[in-house]
Amino acid sequence: MAAIVIIGGTGPEGRGLALRLAAAGEAVVIGSRDRARAEAAAAAVRAAVPGATIGAGENHEVLPAGDRVVLAVPFEGLAPLLATMRDRLAGKLVVDVVAPVRVRDGFCELAAIPGVASVGELLQRELPAARVVSALKNVPAHDLAALGTPLEGDVVLCGDDAEARATVAALVARLPRLRPLDAGHLRNARYLEALTALQINLSRRYRAHPSVACPGLATPASA
Ligand SMILES: NC(=O)c1ccc[n+]([C@@H]2O[C@H](COP(=O)([O-])OP(=O)(O)OC[C@H]3O[C@@H](n4cnc5c(N)ncnc54)[C@H](OP(=O)(O)O)[C@@H]3O)[C@@H](O)[C@H]2O)c1
């Protein structure tokens, strides 16, 4: 299967995802605004996962490598990114992991997004020819980096294209002990992002890294 492209894969979240996906046997390509930074991140993943298939390059160069593209840049970086890559993201399955949060006076809150209620909906509006799935927002980079420790919990994902959701669910299911939970409509991204802010506030208060778990959802979701 084609590689998973991670735009912003040099940051802790993107690199952590690259690490876990590579360990699960996926081919990954790391994108950056700077080729040397991408190559350094790829080398670090290769060192941690011997035999991994990892590519690297500038963001615009790596896009053709795969149809599944993770956007792992900060919220503030989305607008400039879209300005240069909008056309090249057409037709892709875009995995949105962005948590539009900011910390003020020690409290994490959601950033206001003009005109829409979530980053997921913003991306789908700006990328009408892409299929956006919001997912993995609640999986901290700190946990992803600890390759020897299995991840725990449920990964809630949402998007308006059922096939795209199923593709991302299958990807999440490749990460040992993580359970994908298909929440349906992309409009759920606003709650997923709010939940992430709560999760960060809990982690600051308890000095821990809480995961999200939804016991009681044993049967497949209805359409
Ligand atoms: N950290 C977490 O625990 C966590 C958990 C869940 C979700 N997330 C979300 O995942 C995304 C990445 O998180 P992170 O902590 O890895 O973020 P980060 O370190 O701030 O940024 C990730 C990468 O994005 C690129 N970038 C930074 N500013 C940019 C800009 N203005 N335009 C384009 N690219 C830019 C940089 O790569 P280059 O300089 O190499 O281009 C950077 O290494 C964020 O949206 C965050 O909300 C993070």
The ligand as an SDF file (V2000), in Angstrom:
LIG
                    3D

 48 52  0  0  0  0  0  0  0  0999 V2000
    1.9020   17.5340   20.9550 N   0  0  0  0  0  0  0  0  0  0  0  0
    0.8580   16.7700   21.3030 C   0  0  0  0  0  0  0  0  0  0  0  0
    0.8700   16.0650   22.3470 O   0  0  0  0  0  0  0  0  0  0  0  0
   -0.3660   16.7240   20.4320 C   0  0  0  0  0  0  0  0  0  0  0  0
   -1.3800   15.7960   20.7170 C   0  0  0  0  0  0  0  0  0  0  0  0
   -2.4950   15.7410   19.8720 C   0  0  0  0  0  0  0  0  0  0  0  0
   -2.5870   16.6010   18.7780 C   0  0  0  0  0  0  0  0  0  0  0  0
   -1.5720   17.4900   18.5500 N   0  0  0  0  0  0  0  0  0  0  0  0
   -1.6830   18.3760   17.3940 C   0  0  0  0  0  0  0  0  0  0  0  0
   -0.7760   17.9280   16.4230 O   0  0  0  0  0  0  0  0  0  0  0  0
   -0.2210   19.0410   15.7090 C   0  0  0  0  0  0  0  0  0  0  0  0
    1.2890   18.9780   15.8320 C   0  0  0  0  0  0  0  0  0  0  0  0
    1.6420   19.0470   17.1830 O   0  0  0  0  0  0  0  0  0  0  0  0
    3.1650   19.2740   17.6110 P   0  0  0  0  0  0  0  0  0  0  0  0
    3.1870   19.3540   19.0760 O   0  0  0  0  0  0  0  0  0  0  0  0
    4.0190   18.2640   16.9050 O   0  0  0  0  0  0  0  0  0  0  0  0
    3.3840   20.7430   16.9900 O   0  0  0  0  0  0  0  0  0  0  0  0
    4.6750   21.6060   16.6610 P   0  0  0  0  0  0  0  0  0  0  0  0
    5.8820   20.9380   17.1630 O   0  0  0  0  0  0  0  0  0  0  0  0
    4.3920   22.9910   17.1030 O   0  0  0  0  0  0  0  0  0  0  0  0
    4.6610   21.6370   15.0690 O   0  0  0  0  0  0  0  0  0  0  0  0
    4.8110   20.4750   14.2880 C   0  0  0  0  0  0  0  0  0  0  0  0
    5.5670   20.8270   13.0260 C   0  0  0  0  0  0  0  0  0  0  0  0
    4.7820   21.7150   12.2390 O   0  0  0  0  0  0  0  0  0  0  0  0
    5.6340   22.5240   11.4580 C   0  0  0  0  0  0  0  0  0  0  0  0
    5.2120   23.9160   11.5920 N   0  0  0  0  0  0  0  0  0  0  0  0
    5.3310   24.7190   12.6730 C   0  0  0  0  0  0  0  0  0  0  0  0
    4.8120   25.9350   12.4210 N   0  0  0  0  0  0  0  0  0  0  0  0
    4.3760   25.8850   11.1390 C   0  0  0  0  0  0  0  0  0  0  0  0
    3.7690   26.8410   10.2910 C   0  0  0  0  0  0  0  0  0  0  0  0
    3.5070   28.0910   10.7120 N   0  0  0  0  0  0  0  0  0  0  0  0
    3.4460   26.4420    9.0300 N   0  0  0  0  0  0  0  0  0  0  0  0
    3.7070   25.2000    8.5950 C   0  0  0  0  0  0  0  0  0  0  0  0
    4.3060   24.2620    9.3550 N   0  0  0  0  0  0  0  0  0  0  0  0
    4.6310   24.6010   10.6030 C   0  0  0  0  0  0  0  0  0  0  0  0
    7.0550   22.3550   11.9930 C   0  0  0  0  0  0  0  0  0  0  0  0
    7.7400   21.5450   11.0620 O   0  0  0  0  0  0  0  0  0  0  0  0
    8.8600   22.1430   10.0690 P   0  0  0  0  0  0  0  0  0  0  0  0
    9.4290   23.3730   10.7420 O   0  0  0  0  0  0  0  0  0  0  0  0
    9.8350   21.0320   10.0020 O   0  0  0  0  0  0  0  0  0  0  0  0
    8.1380   22.4440    8.8110 O   0  0  0  0  0  0  0  0  0  0  0  0
    6.8670   21.5710   13.2790 C   0  0  0  0  0  0  0  0  0  0  0  0
    7.9160   20.6870   13.5480 O   0  0  0  0  0  0  0  0  0  0  0  0
   -0.7960   20.3030   16.3650 C   0  0  0  0  0  0  0  0  0  0  0  0
   -1.8460   20.7790   15.5900 O   0  0  0  0  0  0  0  0  0  0  0  0
   -1.2930   19.8160   17.7140 C   0  0  0  0  0  0  0  0  0  0  0  0
   -2.4200   20.5550   18.1520 O   0  0  0  0  0  0  0  0  0  0  0  0
   -0.4660   17.5690   19.3350 C   0  0  0  0  0  0  0  0  0  0  0  0
  1  2  1  0
  2  3  2  0
  2  4  1  0
  4  5  1  0
  4 48  2  0
  5  6  2  0
  6  7  1  0
  7  8  2  0
  8  9  1  0
  8 48  1  0
  9 10  1  0
  9 46  1  0
 10 11  1  0
 11 12  1  0
 11 44  1  0
 12 13  1  0
 13 14  1  0
 14 15  2  0
 14 16  1  0
 14 17  1  0
 17 18  1  0
 18 19  2  0
 18 20  1  0
 18 21  1  0
 21 22  1  0
 22 23  1  0
 23 24  1  0
 23 42  1  0
 24 25  1  0
 25 26  1  0
 25 36  1  0
 26 27  1  0
 26 35  1  0
 27 28  2  0
 28 29  1  0
 29 30  1  0
 29 35  2  0
 30 31  1  0
 30 32  2  0
 32 33  1  0
 33 34  2  0
 34 35  1  0
 36 37  1  0
 36 42  1  0
 37 38  1  0
 38 39  2  0
 38 40  1  0
 38 41  1  0
 42 43  1  0
 44 45  1  0
 44 46  1  0
 46 47  1  0
M  CHG  2   8   1  16  -1
M  END
$$$$
